[in-house]
Amino acid sequence: MKNKILYLLLLTAFIGYSQEQSSDSTKTKKVKVDGYFGFNGNINDNTNLNKKLHNANLPELDSFVPELTFGLNVFGQKYSGDIEFGFLFAKPEEGNNEMKYQGFNTRMRVHYNVVNQENFAFTAGLSLAYLGNQYDIYSKNNTIDLNDLEPNNNSGHVSFTNQMLYLGPSVSMYLFKKSSFQVKLNAGYEFALTRGRYDSEFGSVLNNVGESGNNRFVFGITLL
């Protein structure tokens, strides 16, 4: 919850800043700054966690996970980029078990404007992303007795987290640049740089695995 509040506060500050900068950019016609929102799709079909879940007949995380994004986009004569915050969510089921997955993503792109025309632009460069994940797996038939809240007598819930750092090439296309309905399409391939081993606030994790080398493909659309 603290992470969510922090992201929302940062987003509010960025959007307010972008509105002020957009006014200044109109005067200078050199750099344009806009707040935006959009949607990303993250594709990763080879996680070691899913192998563990499959062996235990538990719900697996889909290879495609949607992401709601907010951010700040900067566009200059030769260079462009953005910083965005994303929220990922999924709730797969398997039998009597269910998983609740939440991800909190921060991404920064730095691009060179390969094509920069009046109504269209194509840019390419690098993307750096940091992703924090939380997984909660529980039985849907679990019963909680308020007269017996001893933790050792209440089971059916597993919770753990991990963090990942990604870096990779990315491209963007800007459409309808002069209109009030500006669209940006993004695509990139991000290499997993960190081990991404799993941890839990509720105990030690045995037979741990990491996600180093499990890269992901990201594509999305944003409205400026």
PLY file of the C-alpha trace (Angstrom):
ply
format ascii 1.0
element vertex 224
property float x
property float y
property float z
element edge 223
property int vertex1
property int vertex2
end_header
0.00 0.00 0.00
2.88 2.41 0.80
4.33 1.76 -2.68
0.97 2.54 -4.30
0.64 5.83 -2.41
4.22 6.81 -3.31
3.61 6.09 -7.00
0.39 8.13 -7.01
2.12 11.09 -5.32
4.98 10.99 -7.83
2.50 10.74 -10.70
0.56 13.78 -9.46
3.76 15.81 -9.21
4.91 14.77 -12.69
1.58 15.62 -14.34
1.52 19.02 -12.66
5.09 19.66 -13.77
4.33 18.52 -17.32
1.46 21.00 -17.67
3.75 23.86 -16.69
6.52 22.71 -19.01
4.11 22.21 -21.92
3.25 25.91 -21.72
6.93 26.86 -21.78
7.65 24.52 -24.67
4.99 26.20 -26.76
6.96 29.41 -26.50
10.38 27.97 -27.21
9.23 25.27 -29.69
12.32 23.27 -28.75
11.21 20.75 -26.13
7.69 19.43 -25.58
6.77 17.85 -22.24
3.51 15.95 -21.74
1.94 13.81 -19.05
0.40 10.59 -20.36
-1.39 7.38 -19.53
-1.47 4.13 -21.41
-1.34 0.35 -21.43
1.55 -2.09 -21.80
1.69 -5.80 -22.44
4.53 -7.78 -20.84
5.39 -11.18 -22.33
7.59 -13.65 -20.45
6.80 -17.34 -20.90
9.82 -18.96 -19.26
9.86 -18.03 -15.58
11.32 -20.48 -13.09
8.51 -19.65 -10.67
5.93 -21.05 -13.11
7.86 -24.32 -13.24
7.59 -24.60 -9.46
3.88 -23.75 -9.55
3.24 -26.27 -12.33
4.94 -29.06 -10.36
2.72 -28.25 -7.37
-0.50 -28.10 -9.47
-0.96 -24.47 -8.47
-2.17 -21.56 -10.64
0.55 -20.24 -12.95
1.09 -16.65 -14.00
0.13 -16.11 -17.65
2.94 -15.36 -20.07
1.05 -12.13 -20.98
0.47 -9.68 -18.13
-1.25 -6.31 -18.74
0.11 -3.09 -17.25
-1.58 0.26 -16.64
0.94 3.09 -17.05
1.26 6.79 -16.19
4.20 8.99 -16.96
5.96 12.02 -18.33
7.12 12.25 -21.97
9.83 14.63 -23.22
10.32 15.31 -26.95
13.08 17.52 -28.36
14.54 18.17 -31.78
17.03 15.28 -31.70
16.30 13.35 -28.51
13.25 12.14 -26.65
12.31 9.89 -23.79
10.01 9.29 -20.89
9.72 8.10 -17.34
6.70 5.99 -16.45
5.15 4.13 -13.56
3.22 0.95 -14.18
0.83 -1.24 -12.21
0.53 -4.92 -13.16
-2.21 -7.22 -11.89
-3.34 -10.80 -12.53
-5.51 -13.34 -10.72
-5.10 -16.84 -12.19
-6.95 -19.85 -10.74
-6.33 -23.59 -10.67
-8.80 -25.90 -8.92
-9.47 -24.65 -5.41
-6.41 -22.41 -5.42
-5.98 -18.85 -6.59
-3.05 -16.46 -7.06
-3.13 -12.70 -6.63
-0.21 -11.07 -8.44
0.71 -7.37 -8.20
3.66 -5.67 -9.87
4.96 -2.11 -9.53
7.12 -1.00 -12.44
9.31 2.08 -12.99
10.74 2.55 -16.47
12.90 5.18 -18.18
13.48 5.42 -21.93
16.16 7.52 -23.66
15.81 7.70 -27.45
17.33 9.35 -30.51
14.81 10.78 -32.97
15.58 8.83 -36.15
12.65 10.44 -38.02
11.12 13.70 -36.81
8.42 15.07 -39.08
5.58 17.46 -38.47
2.96 14.79 -37.82
5.06 11.62 -37.32
8.23 10.53 -35.54
10.19 7.33 -35.11
12.69 7.04 -32.25
15.05 4.34 -30.98
17.24 3.87 -27.93
17.40 2.12 -24.56
14.93 1.26 -21.82
15.79 0.75 -18.13
13.13 -0.76 -15.86
12.85 -1.79 -12.22
10.02 -4.17 -11.28
8.85 -5.22 -7.83
6.55 -8.25 -7.66
4.26 -9.63 -4.96
2.61 -13.05 -5.14
-0.14 -14.34 -2.83
-1.32 -17.93 -3.30
-4.25 -19.13 -1.22
-7.02 -21.67 -1.01
-10.43 -20.29 -1.97
-12.05 -22.62 0.57
-9.94 -21.44 3.49
-11.91 -20.59 6.65
-10.84 -17.97 9.17
-12.14 -18.37 12.72
-12.07 -15.04 14.58
-12.18 -17.00 17.84
-8.95 -18.76 16.87
-6.49 -16.40 15.25
-3.39 -18.33 16.27
-1.22 -18.22 13.08
-0.15 -21.85 13.48
-3.81 -22.91 13.34
-4.56 -20.96 10.15
-3.01 -22.14 6.90
-3.79 -21.98 3.20
-1.85 -18.82 2.31
1.64 -18.37 0.82
3.11 -14.91 0.18
6.46 -13.94 -1.33
8.12 -11.19 -3.38
11.01 -10.54 -5.75
12.60 -7.61 -7.62
14.01 -7.39 -11.14
16.15 -4.88 -13.05
15.84 -4.85 -16.85
17.79 -3.11 -19.64
17.32 -3.37 -23.39
16.64 -1.73 -26.76
13.35 0.00 -27.45
11.61 1.93 -30.21
8.68 4.36 -30.33
6.39 5.78 -33.01
4.59 9.10 -32.53
1.36 9.46 -34.50
-0.85 12.55 -35.06
1.72 14.83 -33.43
-0.09 18.06 -34.29
-3.56 16.90 -33.23
-5.13 16.98 -29.79
-5.22 13.15 -29.88
-1.53 12.23 -29.95
-0.64 8.54 -29.81
2.70 6.89 -29.07
3.41 3.21 -29.74
6.24 1.56 -27.82
8.04 -1.76 -28.20
11.15 -3.15 -26.56
13.04 -6.23 -25.48
14.34 -6.07 -21.92
17.17 -8.25 -20.59
16.94 -9.38 -16.96
20.08 -8.13 -15.21
19.49 -9.20 -11.60
19.09 -12.60 -9.96
15.50 -11.96 -8.93
15.47 -14.56 -6.16
12.34 -14.83 -4.02
11.87 -13.61 -0.47
9.06 -13.60 2.09
8.21 -11.41 5.07
6.64 -14.42 6.77
9.51 -16.89 6.82
12.54 -18.36 5.07
12.35 -19.53 1.47
13.78 -23.01 0.82
14.74 -24.45 -2.58
14.88 -20.90 -3.93
15.22 -20.05 -7.62
16.13 -16.87 -9.50
14.90 -15.27 -12.71
18.21 -14.06 -14.13
18.20 -14.52 -17.91
14.40 -14.68 -18.15
14.01 -11.68 -20.43
10.73 -10.11 -21.51
9.15 -8.43 -24.52
7.18 -5.24 -23.86
4.79 -3.38 -26.15
2.28 -0.67 -25.43
0.25 2.37 -26.41
0.15 5.73 -24.69
-2.08 8.77 -25.13
-0.27 12.11 -24.82
0 1
1 2
2 3
3 4
4 5
5 6
6 7
7 8
8 9
9 10
10 11
11 12
12 13
13 14
14 15
15 16
16 17
17 18
18 19
19 20
20 21
21 22
22 23
23 24
24 25
25 26
26 27
27 28
28 29
29 30
30 31
31 32
32 33
33 34
34 35
35 36
36 37
37 38
38 39
39 40
40 41
41 42
42 43
43 44
44 45
45 46
46 47
47 48
48 49
49 50
50 51
51 52
52 53
53 54
54 55
55 56
56 57
57 58
58 59
59 60
60 61
61 62
62 63
63 64
64 65
65 66
66 67
67 68
68 69
69 70
70 71
71 72
72 73
73 74
74 75
75 76
76 77
77 78
78 79
79 80
80 81
81 82
82 83
83 84
84 85
85 86
86 87
87 88
88 89
89 90
90 91
91 92
92 93
93 94
94 95
95 96
96 97
97 98
98 99
99 100
100 101
101 102
102 103
103 104
104 105
105 106
106 107
107 108
108 109
109 110
110 111
111 112
112 113
113 114
114 115
115 116
116 117
117 118
118 119
119 120
120 121
121 122
122 123
123 124
124 125
125 126
126 127
127 128
128 129
129 130
130 131
131 132
132 133
133 134
134 135
135 136
136 137
137 138
138 139
139 140
140 141
141 142
142 143
143 144
144 145
145 146
146 147
147 148
148 149
149 150
150 151
151 152
152 153
153 154
154 155
155 156
156 157
157 158
158 159
159 160
160 161
161 162
162 163
163 164
164 165
165 166
166 167
167 168
168 169
169 170
170 171
171 172
172 173
173 174
174 175
175 176
176 177
177 178
178 179
179 180
180 181
181 182
182 183
183 184
184 185
185 186
186 187
187 188
188 189
189 190
190 191
191 192
192 193
193 194
194 195
195 196
196 197
197 198
198 199
199 200
200 201
201 202
202 203
203 204
204 205
205 206
206 207
207 208
208 209
209 210
210 211
211 212
212 213
213 214
214 215
215 216
216 217
217 218
218 219
219 220
220 221
221 222
222 223
